[in-house]
């Protein structure tokens, strides 16, 4: 991720609390990018869409550690759904 221009946070709990990331939306990584939080094994394409569109949300999440996602073993068996982190309401941001 660093080579794609993103910086990963070391203090996940504090960042998640500050940006309102509910526990079910937590991933194995938390990344801050120009004021948005990005949770989970999100590929750079989803992050770039967030930064290009600049929706009025706190960030996005690919919860858990789905097989076949960035850095995870196994094969991708279904589309990944990236969810909006905003007000606790579960809604899709993008599906890849």
FIKOLZA-1660 file (N, C-alpha, C; in steps of 0.1 Angstrom, whole numbers, plus 5000, padded with zeros to 4 digits):
% residues 96
   i   px   py   pz ch aa at
   1 5008 4988 5000  A  X  N
   1 5000 5000 5000  A  X CA
   1 5009 5013 5000  A  X  C
   2 5020 5012 5007  A  X  N
   2 5029 5024 5007  A  X CA
   2 5033 5027 4993  A  X  C
   3 5036 5018 4985  A  X  N
   3 5040 5021 4971  A  X CA
   3 5029 5027 4963  A  X  C
   4 5016 5025 4967  A  X  N
   4 5005 5032 4960  A  X CA
   4 5002 5045 4966  A  X  C
   5 5010 5050 4976  A  X  N
   5 5008 5063 4982  A  X CA
   5 4999 5064 4994  A  X  C
   6 4996 5052 5001  A  X  N
   6 4988 5052 5012  A  X CA
   6 4996 5049 5025  A  X  C
   7 4992 5054 5036  A  X  N
   7 4999 5051 5048  A  X CA
   7 4990 5044 5058  A  X  C
   8 4995 5033 5064  A  X  N
   8 4988 5025 5073  A  X CA
   8 4990 5030 5087  A  X  C
   9 4980 5031 5096  A  X  N
   9 4981 5035 5109  A  X CA
   9 4985 5024 5119  A  X  C
  10 4993 5027 5129  A  X  N
  10 4997 5018 5139  A  X CA
  10 4987 5017 5151  A  X  C
  11 4980 5027 5153  A  X  N
  11 4970 5028 5165  A  X CA
  11 4956 5026 5160  A  X  C
  12 4953 5013 5157  A  X  N
  12 4940 5010 5151  A  X CA
  12 4928 5014 5160  A  X  C
  13 4928 5011 5173  A  X  N
  13 4917 5014 5181  A  X CA
  13 4914 5029 5182  A  X  C
  14 4924 5038 5183  A  X  N
  14 4921 5052 5184  A  X CA
  14 4916 5058 5171  A  X  C
  15 4921 5053 5160  A  X  N
  15 4917 5057 5146  A  X CA
  15 4902 5053 5144  A  X  C
  16 4899 5041 5147  A  X  N
  16 4886 5036 5145  A  X CA
  16 4876 5043 5154  A  X  C
  17 4879 5046 5166  A  X  N
  17 4870 5054 5175  A  X CA
  17 4869 5068 5169  A  X  C
  18 4879 5075 5165  A  X  N
  18 4878 5088 5160  A  X CA
  18 4870 5089 5147  A  X  C
  19 4870 5079 5139  A  X  N
  19 4863 5080 5126  A  X CA
  19 4850 5072 5126  A  X  C
  20 4846 5067 5138  A  X  N
  20 4833 5061 5139  A  X CA
  20 4832 5047 5132  A  X  C
  21 4842 5039 5133  A  X  N
  21 4842 5026 5127  A  X CA
  21 4835 5016 5136  A  X  C
  22 4823 5011 5134  A  X  N
  22 4817 5002 5143  A  X CA
  22 4825 4988 5142  A  X  C
  23 4824 4981 5153  A  X  N
  23 4832 4968 5153  A  X CA
  23 4829 4959 5141  A  X  C
  24 4816 4957 5137  A  X  N
  24 4814 4948 5126  A  X CA
  24 4821 4953 5113  A  X  C
  25 4824 4965 5112  A  X  N
  25 4830 4971 5100  A  X CA
  25 4846 4971 5100  A  X  C
  26 4851 4967 5112  A  X  N
  26 4866 4967 5114  A  X CA
  26 4872 4956 5105  A  X  C
  27 4884 4959 5100  A  X  N
  27 4891 4950 5092  A  X CA
  27 4905 4947 5098  A  X  C
  28 4913 4941 5091  A  X  N
  28 4926 4938 5097  A  X CA
  28 4936 4949 5095  A  X  C
  29 4933 4959 5087  A  X  N
  29 4941 4971 5085  A  X CA
  29 4932 4983 5086  A  X  C
  30 4938 4994 5090  A  X  N
  30 4931 5007 5090  A  X CA
  30 4941 5017 5083  A  X  C
  31 4936 5024 5073  A  X  N
  31 4944 5033 5066  A  X CA
  31 4937 5047 5066  A  X  C
  32 4945 5057 5068  A  X  N
  32 4939 5071 5067  A  X CA
  32 4944 5077 5054  A  X  C
  33 4935 5083 5046  A  X  N
  33 4939 5089 5034  A  X CA
  33 4931 5102 5032  A  X  C
  34 4938 5113 5034  A  X  N
  34 4932 5127 5033  A  X CA
  34 4919 5128 5040  A  X  C
  35 4918 5124 5053  A  X  N
  35 4906 5125 5061  A  X CA
  35 4896 5114 5061  A  X  C
  36 4898 5104 5052  A  X  N
  36 4889 5093 5052  A  X CA
  36 4896 5081 5058  A  X  C
  37 4888 5072 5064  A  X  N
  37 4894 5060 5069  A  X CA
  37 4890 5048 5060  A  X  C
  38 4900 5039 5058  A  X  N
  38 4898 5028 5049  A  X CA
  38 4901 5016 5057  A  X  C
  39 4891 5007 5058  A  X  N
  39 4892 4995 5067  A  X CA
  39 4894 4982 5058  A  X  C
  40 4902 4973 5062  A  X  N
  40 4903 4960 5056  A  X CA
  40 4913 4960 5045  A  X  C
  41 4912 4948 5038  A  X  N
  41 4921 4946 5027  A  X CA
  41 4916 4952 5014  A  X  C
  42 4914 4965 5014  A  X  N
  42 4909 4972 5002  A  X CA
  42 4919 4974 4992  A  X  C
  43 4916 4971 4979  A  X  N
  43 4926 4973 4968  A  X CA
  43 4927 4988 4965  A  X  C
  44 4938 4992 4960  A  X  N
  44 4940 5006 4956  A  X CA
  44 4929 5012 4948  A  X  C
  45 4923 5004 4939  A  X  N
  45 4912 5009 4930  A  X CA
  45 4900 5014 4938  A  X  C
  46 4896 5007 4949  A  X  N
  46 4885 5012 4957  A  X CA
  46 4889 5024 4965  A  X  C
  47 4901 5025 4969  A  X  N
  47 4906 5037 4976  A  X CA
  47 4906 5049 4967  A  X  C
  48 4911 5047 4955  A  X  N
  48 4912 5058 4945  A  X CA
  48 4898 5063 4942  A  X  C
  49 4888 5054 4941  A  X  N
  49 4874 5058 4938  A  X CA
  49 4869 5067 4950  A  X  C
  50 4872 5063 4962  A  X  N
  50 4868 5070 4974  A  X CA
  50 4874 5084 4973  A  X  C
  51 4887 5085 4970  A  X  N
  51 4894 5098 4970  A  X CA
  51 4890 5107 4958  A  X  C
  52 4886 5100 4947  A  X  N
  52 4882 5108 4935  A  X CA
  52 4868 5113 4936  A  X  C
  53 4859 5105 4942  A  X  N
  53 4845 5109 4943  A  X CA
  53 4842 5118 4955  A  X  C
  54 4851 5117 4965  A  X  N
  54 4850 5125 4978  A  X CA
  54 4835 5126 4983  A  X  C
  55 4828 5114 4985  A  X  N
  55 4815 5115 4991  A  X CA
  55 4816 5120 5005  A  X  C
  56 4805 5125 5010  A  X  N
  56 4804 5130 5024  A  X CA
  56 4802 5118 5034  A  X  C
  57 4813 5110 5035  A  X  N
  57 4813 5098 5044  A  X CA
  57 4826 5098 5052  A  X  C
  58 4826 5090 5062  A  X  N
  58 4839 5089 5070  A  X CA
  58 4849 5080 5063  A  X  C
  59 4844 5071 5055  A  X  N
  59 4853 5061 5048  A  X CA
  59 4846 5049 5043  A  X  C
  60 4854 5039 5040  A  X  N
  60 4849 5026 5035  A  X CA
  60 4855 5014 5042  A  X  C
  61 4848 5003 5041  A  X  N
  61 4853 4991 5047  A  X CA
  61 4850 4978 5039  A  X  C
  62 4860 4970 5038  A  X  N
  62 4858 4956 5034  A  X CA
  62 4861 4948 5046  A  X  C
  63 4850 4945 5054  A  X  N
  63 4851 4939 5067  A  X CA
  63 4857 4925 5066  A  X  C
  64 4863 4921 5077  A  X  N
  64 4869 4908 5079  A  X CA
  64 4881 4906 5070  A  X  C
  65 4884 4894 5067  A  X  N
  65 4896 4891 5059  A  X CA
  65 4892 4881 5048  A  X  C
  66 4884 4885 5038  A  X  N
  66 4879 4876 5028  A  X CA
  66 4890 4869 5020  A  X  C
  67 4889 4857 5017  A  X  N
  67 4898 4849 5009  A  X CA
  67 4899 4856 4995  A  X  C
  68 4911 4857 4991  A  X  N
  68 4914 4863 4977  A  X CA
  68 4915 4878 4977  A  X  C
  69 4913 4884 4989  A  X  N
  69 4915 4898 4989  A  X CA
  69 4930 4901 4991  A  X  C
  70 4934 4914 4989  A  X  N
  70 4948 4918 4989  A  X CA
  70 4955 4912 5002  A  X  C
  71 4965 4904 4999  A  X  N
  71 4973 4899 5010  A  X CA
  71 4968 4886 5016  A  X  C
  72 4956 4882 5012  A  X  N
  72 4950 4870 5018  A  X CA
  72 4951 4858 5009  A  X  C
  73 4953 4846 5014  A  X  N
  73 4954 4834 5006  A  X CA
  73 4940 4830 5001  A  X  C
  74 4940 4820 4993  A  X  N
  74 4927 4815 4987  A  X CA
  74 4923 4823 4975  A  X  C
  75 4912 4818 4969  A  X  N
  75 4907 4824 4957  A  X CA
  75 4894 4833 4960  A  X  C
  76 4893 4843 4953  A  X  N
  76 4881 4851 4954  A  X CA
  76 4869 4843 4948  A  X  C
  77 4859 4841 4956  A  X  N
  77 4847 4833 4952  A  X CA
  77 4835 4841 4949  A  X  C
  78 4835 4853 4953  A  X  N
  78 4823 4862 4951  A  X CA
  78 4828 4876 4951  A  X  C
  79 4819 4885 4946  A  X  N
  79 4824 4899 4946  A  X CA
  79 4826 4905 4960  A  X  C
  80 4835 4914 4961  A  X  N
  80 4838 4921 4974  A  X CA
  80 4829 4933 4974  A  X  C
  81 4822 4934 4986  A  X  N
  81 4814 4946 4988  A  X CA
  81 4821 4955 4998  A  X  C
  82 4823 4967 4994  A  X  N
  82 4829 4977 5002  A  X CA
  82 4818 4986 5008  A  X  C
  83 4817 4987 5021  A  X  N
  83 4806 4994 5027  A  X CA
  83 4810 5008 5031  A  X  C
  84 4800 5017 5032  A  X  N
  84 4802 5030 5037  A  X CA
  84 4804 5030 5052  A  X  C
  85 4813 5038 5057  A  X  N
  85 4814 5041 5071  A  X CA
  85 4809 5055 5073  A  X  C
  86 4797 5056 5079  A  X  N
  86 4791 5069 5081  A  X CA
  86 4783 5070 5094  A  X  C
  87 4772 5064 5094  A  X  N
  87 4762 5066 5105  A  X CA
  87 4757 5053 5111  A  X  C
  88 4765 5042 5109  A  X  N
  88 4761 5029 5114  A  X CA
  88 4751 5022 5105  A  X  C
  89 4746 5028 5095  A  X  N
  89 4737 5021 5085  A  X CA
  89 4746 5014 5075  A  X  C
  90 4743 5001 5073  A  X  N
  90 4750 4993 5064  A  X CA
  90 4745 4995 5049  A  X  C
  91 4754 5001 5041  A  X  N
  91 4751 5003 5027  A  X CA
  91 4764 5002 5019  A  X  C
  92 4762 4997 5006  A  X  N
  92 4773 4995 4998  A  X CA
  92 4779 5007 4992  A  X  C
  93 4792 5008 4991  A  X  N
  93 4799 5019 4984  A  X CA
  93 4802 5015 4970  A  X  C
  94 4808 5003 4968  A  X  N
  94 4812 4998 4955  A  X CA
  94 4814 4983 4957  A  X  C
  95 4811 4976 4946  A  X  N
  95 4813 4961 4946  A  X CA
  95 4823 4958 4935  A  X  C
  96 4833 4950 4938  A  X  N
  96 4843 4947 4929  A  X CA
  96 4844 4932 4927  A  X  C
% end
